[in-house]
Amino acid sequence: MTPSGSKLVWPAHEYLPGYVAALERGWSPNTLRPEAATEELQAIREDPTAFLATLVDREGRGPLIKLPDGSRVTPLPGYRKWIWDGEFCGSIGLRWSPGTSSLPAHCPGHIGYAVVPWKQRRGHATEALRQLLTEAKALGLDHVVLTTDPANEPSQRVVLRNGGVLVGRYPKPEQHGRGDELRFRIDLL
């Protein structure tokens, strides 16, 4: 285990009860779409095995992705892993465009993460991002982009602790609503 006591695990049946419990407590793995929690609970109830399979799509062949404005786009290759310290702590995902470190305009960043409120401020997100950066480099990415809400200082600290450099403050892509986001870049040397 790491200093935070956490590790990344592939979503699997053995971890699913902890994930479901977090969703039932109101946590959402999608910080841009809180209603994703309800949608995922429904999918798990219908077919847990099929739900788990949707979390790993290295070819980007899954169903269309619903953006916060309701529009749908073709998925990028990507996957989610769960943060685990003996119990469920959160989720972190990586997505990419094959052959490039660039992303389409509707995609805010390569990596997104969310830690359940009762496990925050313990270093779980910082450690999860550190581990996922190694995986991003192994995929051939030379850098990753992450975005945060300007008011989300804890998330900004997670990115900075992992070598992130603030690129600037930009308007969110229109599919993600109004307001600004802070954009960070982490070079994978």
C-alpha positions, 0 to 999 in steps of 0.5 A, a space after each residue: 500500500 501507499 502512504 495514503 493506504 490506497 491502490 488502484 484496482 480494476 472494477 470487479 464484482 468483488 469491489 462492486 458492493 462498495 461502489 454501489 454503497 457509495 452511489 446509494 449515499 449520493 456520490 457520483 463518479 462524474 463531477 460534471 453529471 451528478 445524475 450519473 450515479 442514478 444511471 449507473 445504479 440502474 445499469 448495475 441492477 439490470 446487469 452487473 457484469 455488463 456494467 463492469 464491462 462498460 468501464 474498460 473500453 480500450 478501443 472506444 467502441 462503447 455506446 455514445 457518451 452523454 455530455 452535461 448538455 444532453 448531447 451525445 458523442 462517440 467515446 474515446 478509448 479509455 477506462 476507469 479504475 477504482 481507488 481502494 484502501 480496503 474499502 471503496 474510496 473513489 474512481 479515476 478515469 483515463 481517456 485518450 485519442 489513439 496516436 496523439 496526446 491531443 483531445 477533441 474539443 468536447 473533451 475537457 481532459 485526459 483524466 477525471 477523478 472523484 473521491 467519496 466525501 468520507 475519504 477525502 483529505 487523506 491523499 487518495 486522489 493524489 496517489 491515484 493520479 500518480 499511479 495513473 500517470 504511469 499508465 498514461 505514459 505507458 500508452 504513449 502519451 507525452 502529456 495529459 491535460 486535466 481541468 478543475 473548477 476554479 473554486 476546487 482548490 483541493 483538486 488543484 492541489 492534487 494536480 500540482 502535487 503531481 507536476 501539473 502546470 497551470 496552462 490558464 483559465 478558459 471558458 468550458 466547452 459549450 457542451 459542458 455548460 457555462 463558466 470557466 475551468 482551469 486547465 493544467 498540463 502534466 508532461 510525462 517525461 
